[in-house]
Amino acid sequence: MQPNSELSFLKDYNTDPAEKYRQAEWLLSSFDSPIWLYNFDYSKPKKICWDIRLDDGSSLLEKRHLNLLNGFRYWLIIATQRELGPGTNGTRTQSQAFYCTLYLIDHLLLYAERYTLAKTHLAGISTDELKMLLTKAASSTASSSSLLEWEERLSLYIFKEIEKADSAHLNALLIEHPYLKVVTPEQEDSNTLNVDLKFIPLMRAWLYYKKFYVGGVCKKIATVKLSGLIYPNTLLACSAPKPSVGILSYSKHKDAHNGREMIGAPINRSNENKVLGLNAYNSYFRPLYCLGILHKLNIPAPSLQSFREIQSFVPSISQAGRFLTLPTKVAFDAVKDAIEFHLKYGKALIDSYCRLAVATMAARKNGNHSATMVTLPKKNFIRAIDPKLKELGVTRLGFSIKEMEKSAVHVRKGTSTEYYKNLRENKGLLELLSVYVGCVQIVVGALVARRHSEMVSLNVDDCLDQSESWLIFANAKSTSGLWGFRNEEARPIDPIAVKMINQLQRMQKVLKRIGVIDELGPLFSTPEIRGHLKLTINASRYNKNMDLFCDYFEVEQDVHGRRYYIRQHTLRRFFAMLFFHSSAFGGIDTLRWMLGHTDLKHVWHYITESTPGRVLRATTAQWTAENLSKLSAGNQGYKDLVELIYARFGVKEVSLVETEDLEGMIEELLLQGSVDIEPEFFEDENGQQMQIMCKVVATNDPN
């Protein structure tokens, strides 16, 4: 909570402030010492070295910078003494305030030239710069990302060093250590670097050459060692650990085919970290606000007017963490392909796998206790495979496994090119089963718009109600007041999705009956792709099924030749997007049939009730942006909206703007309330109809 009284830090004190703020419980050194020792109940004290260089090359310890040096020192002590607002001031609270203040100071030191610290000290910081500081702090839960710009500075530093390095030597390292080139799907999905993936191997090669990796099997970058080079003139950033940046990590034991056929189109922004909540934001607001107390100490500081203005300031962080868009056509085509694959081969795949499982368990009962699907005679495999699959091209159990042949073990994966060629030629049963489970994930995930964790945790035994008209799942964000248990929710489910779910249910029931599994488990449990007679499911396996689906069906690529690898969060817009698109081709009978509603307004009400507001807003923006992108220059469609975009964002021609950027502009206008895009319902001679209307509510600049 922000201070209630205006400039409350200017109240009178009984103690001389110049003396009061020269000492603190945690400070073990004298106030004027060039090196501070401090301790917040640590096993041993830590230190701050004040001998750092400013932007003009001079030392902070020089006499001419005494006001700046003391300003920083007083600020650290003031921030930990709880001068503003109610609350306790225990060691933990003091420590949090101390480190938040250090991060703010380090940010100022990193941009010392911008803030003219060497010339004007803290007095040169303007109101806008204070607001910018608060906006930066609020943009991420990780201070290293927000205030220190760790990922950006790390990338820039490595690229500068690569320019000076011997490129032939780095390329030789990549040939000698090919695992440095392997970027896993998980690394792609969680990538926080704004760097083209093709440069990642070269960055790893340089880090490897300079011995910046630590750890056992999985190597991670030595963040502290790198920080000393990237942040040389800072108090904390130079020595504090940073996030390891997973995409720069590598493992010597990564399987080259555990990845994808192609580089994936980005599915989330590099600033994917969640923005700060109110309490966390105030942990930065308080120390920045109490910087004003320096005025009582006659130390140069930002103006009192600046502190008056930031009291009511709310950071603009609406775009933080927004997912990049999965084009509507990609989502629609994926659902179509998944349904068609199910109708043609779903039952045959499950039947074939269950017959192989039965044959394997029979062999074990007949004395061959070590029997596996891999060791079954070829004739057993041929008998088990459905004729449809033989015609499709299935010739073996799988090409991701080791098969016994003439008493020798042969690895059959081959090169990456061979692997994906075999995948699309339908040679391996287990690979096709993974593709099929991916089909079910795509269809169910698109129709229920649930979170990834909720999909993974769906249970095969109770995910459908008795009528098989509703999907039952645990709400991932509904544990409040339930002692940690998730509240169950139900959503209507389309009959075709139910039929797909039924196939996965049937597989597990057969496996349980013959003794392969003891209990029915998660719905999307997938046959182990290396041939072991077991089912597996976790977040990684769930995503792998989707990756195989995308490579099998050769899902569309973006303009840079990167494939759209679908993820559950990118499907969450599909259901609402279907509603919007249905207005363009004359009705939403399918949606009404699915939901059991006869009234269009009821369908819209269901969508707004079941779809999170941010998801619905993003869907609306995407639908509008895709329609705007189709307009030719001079087209008068969406005239008022187009004029607002021209005025607000300085755009000259919407047809020349990339759809993704246009979507961001529209989403911002929706968030500001400048635009309202919703369906309007009306009656005509054909009954109830609807049309999506775009209304410009305000044309004035909100700023």
N, C-alpha and C positions, 0 to 999 in steps of 0.2 A: 504494500500500500504506500503511495507517495505521501510526502509530508503535507499536512493540512494547512498549516499556517505559512503565509508567504515568507520566503527566505528565513525559515526558522533557524537556520544556522547562525543568524546574526544576534540571537538572544544573548543577554548578559550572563557572564559566568562569575562565580565567586573566586575561582582560581585564575591566575594570570594565564591566558591561553598560550603564550609563548613558552611558558614553563610546562604547562599541562601536557602539551603535545610533543614534548621531547623525550617521553618515556612511555613504555608499554610493558605489560607482563611478558610478552613473547620476545622482546628485544633484549639481547644479552650483551650488546655492545653500547658504547657511548653514542649519543646522537650524531656527533661530528666525525665518527670513525669512517675511514675510506672503505672499510669492509664491515658489513653488518652480519653478526651472528644472530640467528633467530631460532625459536623452538616452539612448536605447537604440540607438545607431548610426544615428540619424536624420540627414537632411541639415541640419536645424537644430533647436535645442532646443524642447521644448514646456513648457507651464507649468501649474501648479496654483495657483489663488487661494484662500487660506484664509479670506478675508473673506466668509463666507456667513452667512445668517440661520438661526437655530434656530427651533423651534416657538413660542417665547415672543417672537420678534421681535428678540432680542439677537444680537450678532455673535459668531461662534465665536472671534474674536480678543480678546474682552473678557477681562480678567484672571481673572474668576471661572470661566471655562471653560478655563483653562490645562491642567488635567488631561485634559479631553476632546480638546483640540487636540493636545497632545503624545501622547495615546494613539493618535490617528489617525496622527500622524507616525511614531512608533516602530513602529506596526503595519505600515506600508508598507515600512519598511526591514527589519524582522525577517522579513517574508514573503519578501523577495528574497534573504535570506542563507542559505537552505537549512539551517535549524537542525534540521529533523526528517527522519529517514530518510536512506537512501543516495541517490546520484545526483549527476550533474554540476550545476554552477551557472553555465552559460554565459549569455551575454547574452539569448538567446532564452528560456531557462528563467526568468531574472529578470524579463524583460518580461511573460511570461505570469502569473507570480505577482503582479506589480505591478498589472496590469489586473484580475485576479480580485479582488484586495483592494480596489481602487478601486470595483468594482461592488458589493462587499459594503458598503463604507462609504456609497456613494450610496444603497443600499437603506435603511440605517439613517437617513440624513438625510431621505429621503422620508417615513419613518414616525417622525420624531423625537418626535412627541407620544406615539405608542404606546409607544415605548421610553423615554420620559421623559428624553431626552438632556440637556435643559437643566437638569434637577434632579439626576439621579443619575449622569449621564455613562454610561460603558460598564458600570459596576457594576450598573446597573439591568436589564441583559439577563438574562432567566431561562433555565433549562435548556430549557424548552419553546420559547422564542423562538429559541434556538440551533438546535434541531432543525427548527423551522419555516424558518429561514434555509437550512439544508442541503436541506430538501425543496424549497423554492422554486428553489434553484440547480440541483437535479437534474431539474427538471420539463421543461427544454427545453435544446437545444443552443445556443440564442440567449440570451445574458445579457440582452439588451434586452427579451426577452419574459418571461423568468423573474423576474429580480430587479428590473427597471425597469418591467415591465408596460407596455411601449411601446404595444401595440395598444389596450389598455383606456384608458390615459391620453390617447392621441391622440384616440380617439373622444369621450371625455368632454369634452376641451378644445374640440373642434370644435362639439359640440352646445351647449355653454355659450355659445360665440361666436355661433352661429346664432340663439339666443334673443334676443341683443342686436342682431342685424342686421335690416335692412329686408327682410322676407320678399318683398315685391313686387319689389324689385330683384333678389333671388336668382332668383325665378321668371322674371323677364324675361331674365336671363342664360341660363337653360335653354332658353328659346324662341329666343334669338338664336344660341346655340351648342348645337344638339341633340345633338352628339356627346358632350356631357357626360353624357347620359342612357343611353348605350350601355354595358351591362355584358355582357362576352363570357362564353361558357361557361367558358373557361379561368380568367377572373377569379372566377367563381362557385365553381369547383371548388377553387381555391387560396385562397379567402377566409379570412383570419385575424382578421377583425373580428367581434365578437359583436354585429352590427348587422343589422337587417332590411334586405334589399336595396333596398327601396323608398326608403330614406333616402340611399342612396349618391349619386344625382344632386344632391341638395341639399348634401351634404357637399362634393362636387366644385365646385359653384357657389360656395360660400363660399371654398374654397381658391383658386379661379380669381380671384375678386373681390379677395382679399387678396394676390394675386401670390405664392402659395406653390408654383407649378409651375416646373420647370426641364426642359431637354431639347429635343430637336428635334421630330421627327414624333410620337414617343410621349412624352407629358409625364408626369413623375413628381414626387412631392412633394419639396420641399426639406427633407429631414429635419433637417439641422443647424440651419437657421433656425427650424424649429418646436421643436426640442429646447431652444433657448434660452428659449422661452416656457413650455414644458411642465415643464422641470426647472430652474427658476431658482436654487435653492439646493443645488446639487450640485457635485461636483468634476470629474467626467468626463461624466456624462450630459448636461449642459447644452451640450456642444460636440461630442460624439462622433456620427458618422453612425449612422443606424438603418436597418433594412430599409425599403424604399420603400413597402410595403403596396400590392401590385399592384392591388387592386380600386379604389383611389383614382386610379390612373393612367388616362389616356385618350389616344385618338388621333383626330385630325381625319379620318383616312381609313378609319375602321372602317365596314364595310358593315353596315347595320342588320339584314340577313337572314343574317349570318354567325353569329348568335346562336341563340336559342331562342324558341319561341312564348310560353313562360311563364317566370316565375321558378322556379328549380329548388329542390326540397326540399334542405336541407343534406345533404351526403353525407360530411362529416368534421367533426370538432370543431375549434373555433377554436384549440385548443392542439395542432395537428397536428404541430408540430416534434418530432423524435425526442428521447427522453429521453437523458440523458448516460450514456456508458459509464463503467466503473470508473475508468480513468485520468483522464478529464475531470472526473468527480465529485471525485476526490482533489485536482484543481487548485483546488477551492474548499474542500475539507475541510482541507487543510494550512494555508492562511493563517488560516482561522477557528480552527483548533486552536492555532496558535502565538500567537494573541491572548493566551493564558494567560501568556506570558512577561512581560507587563506587570506581573504580580505581583512579579517580581524587581526591577522598576524603581519599585516603590511607586506605580504608577499604577492608579487604580480600573479594575477589569475584572470580567467575570462570575466567579462563584465557582469554586474549584478542583473542587468536586463536580460542577459543570456540565460541566467538561471531562472528568472521569472518565466521566460518563454518555454523552457523545456519541461516545466512542471506539468503542463497539460499535453505534452507531445506524445503522439502515438505512432510508433514506427510503421512504415509502409513495407510489409513483408508478405504481401498476398501471393507473390509468385514463387516463393521459396518451396522447393520440394515438389513442384508440379511434374507429373509424369508426362513424358513425351507421348504423342498420339499414335495409336495403332489405326492406320487408315481403315475406314468403314468397309471398303471393298475387301480388304484382307480378312477382316473378321467374318464377313458374310460368306466369302469363298471357303474359309476354313470350316465353318459350320456345315456348309453344303457338302464338302469333301468328306467330313467326318460321318455324316449321316449316310451318304452313299456307300462308304466303306463298310459301315455297320450292316447295312441292308444286304450287301453282297457277300461279306465274308465273316461277319461277327460270330454267328453261330458255328460256322465251320472251324474257326480258329479255336474257340473254347472247346468244342467237341474233340478236336485233334489233341489238344494239350491234355485234356482229362483222360483220353484213351492211353496216352503215353505214361501218364501218372499211374493209371491202373496197372499197366504192364510192368512198370518199375516196381511197384509195391508187391505184385504177384511174384516177381523174380526174387524179391527179398524173402517172401514167405516160403519160397521153394528152396531156401538154403543159401542163395547168393546175397548175403547180408550187406555186401558193399555195392550192390547194384545201383546204378544211377541212370538217368535218361541218356547220358553220354555213352554208357557202356552197353546199352541195349543193342541187340543184333539189328542189322540194317533191315531185315525183313519185318521186324516188329515195328520199326519206324514207318515203313512203307504201308503196312496194314493200318496203322493208326491215323495216317494223314487223310483228311477228307478229299474226295476227288476234285472238288472245287479248287482246293489249294494246290493240288498236283498240277492242275491245268493252269493255275496262276503262276506257277514257277517254283514252288517250294520243293527243295531237293535234300535238305538237311535240317538238323535240329537248330543250328545257329552258326553263324560265322564269327561270333564274338567269343567262342569257346575253344578249348583244346579237345580234339577228338582223337579217339584211339583208332589207329589204322596199322595193321600188320605189327602189332605189339609195340609200336612207337607212338609217341605223342607229337602231334603236329599242331602248331598254331595256325589258324586259318583266316585270320583277319585280313592279312595282306596290307597293302598301302591304303592311305586315306582315300585315294581315288577309287581303288578296288572295293573298299568297304561300302561307300555310298552307291557305287554301281550295283553291287550285290543287294543292297537294301532295296533299291527301286526295281530290281529284277525279281524281288520277292523270294529269294533263295532260302532265307532263314526263318524258321517258324517262330523262334523266340523274339527276333527283331520285329516281326509282324505283330506279335502279341503286344509288344510294347507300344507299337504304333496304334494298335486298336484301343488299348487303355488310354492312350493320348487322345483318341477320337472321343471317348466317353467323357474325358476331362474337359475337352473343348466344348462339347454340346451342353453338358450339365453346367459347366462354369459360365458359359455365355447366357444361359437362360435364368440362372438364379442370382447372378451378380453378387456373389459372396466373396469374402476374403480368402486368401490363399490358405491360411491356417485352418479356416473352417472347412475348406474342401478336403484338405489332407486328413482331417480328423473325422470325416464322415464314416460311420460304421456300417458295414454291409448288412448287419442283422436288423438294424432299426432305423435306417435312413429314410425309409418310406413308411407312410401310415398304412393302415389296413386296406384302404380303398386304392392305394397306389396312385393317389392324385396329388399328394403333398410330400415335399422333401423336408425331412426333419434334421436339424443340425443345431449345434451349440453356438450361440452368439459369442464371438471372440471378445467382445467388449461389454459384456453384461454380467461381470462378476461382482459388482458393487452390491453389498448387502447380502451376498449369497455365500459368504465364507470361502470365496475363491472358486466356487462351482459356477459353471456357465449356465445361463438360462437358455432353455430350448426354444427355438422358433420354427415355424413351418412356412414354406413358400410353395405355391402351386407349381407343378412340374408337368411339362408336356409329355404326352404318351410316348413319343419316339424316344425321349430321354429315359423314360421308365423302362422301355424295352432294352435299352443299352445297359442300364443298371442291372436289369434282370440277368443278363448274360454274366456279369461279374459276380452276382450273387450265386448263380448256378455253379460257376467254377469253384468258388470257395466251399459250397455245400458238398460238392463231390469230393474235394480234397479232404474235407473234414471226415466224411463218411469212410474213406479208405485209409485214414490215419496219417495223411501227410501233415495236416495241421491239427492242433488240439482244439482251437477255438476259432470262430469266425472273427475276422479282424477288420481293419480299415477297408473301405469300399475300393479304393484305387490301388490296393496291394497288387503288385505286378510279378509275374513269374521271373525268377532270377535269370538274367540274360546270359550268364556263363554256364548255364545248364544244371545248376544245383536244384534239387527238387524242393524248392521253398519259395515263398512270396516275400517281397520286400516293399516297403513304402516309407518314405520320409520326404522332406522338402526337396532334396536333391533328386531323388528318383522321380518324383512328380514332375519336376521341371525337365528331366531327361526324357520322359515320355513325350512331353510337348515338343522338345527339340527334334526327336526322331520323327514325329508327325510332320513338323515343318520341313525337314530335309526330305522326307519321303514324298511329300506332295509338292516339293519345290516351291514353297510359299514365296510370294512376291518380294522383290528387293527394293530398297530405296534408291534415290538418284545417285548415290555413291556406291552402288553395287553391294550393299549390306543387306542380308536377309532379315525380314521381320520374324524374330523368334518370339512366339506368343507367350505371355505370362498371364496368370489369373487376374492380376490387377488391371491389365490392359483390356480384359474382357468385361470388366464390370460396367462399362458403358453400353454394352451391346443391346441389352433389353430395352433401355430407354431410347437408344439410337434406332432400334427397330420401329418404335412408336413414331419418331420424327419422320423417318423415311417412308413409313406407310402413308403419310399424308400426301406424298408426291405421286403415289400410284393408286389412289382411289379406295382406301379403306384399310381397316386393321382387323379383319374377320379372324385371322389366325390368333392374334393376341386375345381377342374377346373369347374365342373358343378355349384357349389355354386357361384363362383366368376365370371363366364361368360368368363373365359380366356381359350384359346385353347393352349397356349404356357406355358410350365413349368416355363420358366424364368419369365413370367409375374406373375405367381402365387407367386414365390419367391420374386419378386419385391414388390408385394402387401403386403406380410407378413413383409418385412423389412421396408416398409413405414408406416404400420399401427401398428406395435408392437414396444414399447419403447425399446431403445437399451439395457438397463439393463435387461429387461424381456427376450429379445431374447438371450442375452448372457447367462442368467441363464438357459434358455430352452436348449440351445446348450450344456451347461455343464451337465445338468441333463440327457439328452439323451445319451451323451457319457459315463457318469458315470454308467448309468444303463446297457449299453452294456459291459463296462469293467468288471462290477461286475459279469456278466454271464460267463466270461472267466475262464476256469479251469487253475490251475497252469501249467505253461509251454506252454500254448497256445500262438502262435506268433501273434495273432491279435493286431493291434495298437502297434506294436513293438516299434517304435520310441517314441510314446507318453509315453508308459510304462517306457521306459528307462529314459526319461526326468523326470517323476514323481519320479522314484527311486533316481535320482541324486539330484533333487531340494528339495524333502521333506523327504528324508531318509527312504522311504518306501521300504520294502523288498519283499512284495508280494501283488499286487493290489487286488487279489481275497479275501484277508483277511481283507481289509479295508472296513468299512461301507460305503454304497453308498453315504450317505449324506456328509461324510468327503471327499470322492473322488470327489464329485461334487464341493466342495469348492476349492480343489486343482486345478481342471481343470478351474474353473471360474477365479481363480487368474492368471493362465497361459494365459488365453484368454485376461484378462485385461492388462497384461504386454506385450502382443503381441508376446509371445513366441510360441504360438500355434494358428493356423488358422483352424477352422472347418466350412466348407461351402459346399453346393451342387455343383457338377460339372455336366454339361449337355452335352449330346452327342447323336449322331444319330446312330442307328443300323438298321438291317433289319425290326425291328418292329416299327420304327419311333423314335421320341424323347424320350430319357431316362435320368435318373439322378442317381447319386450316391453320398452319403455324404462322403466327403474326409477330413481326418485329416492330416494337414501338420505341422510338427515341424519347426518353423521359426528360432528359436535360441535355442541352447542348453546351452549357457553360463549362469551363475548365474547373474541376473541383479544387485545383490547387490555387 
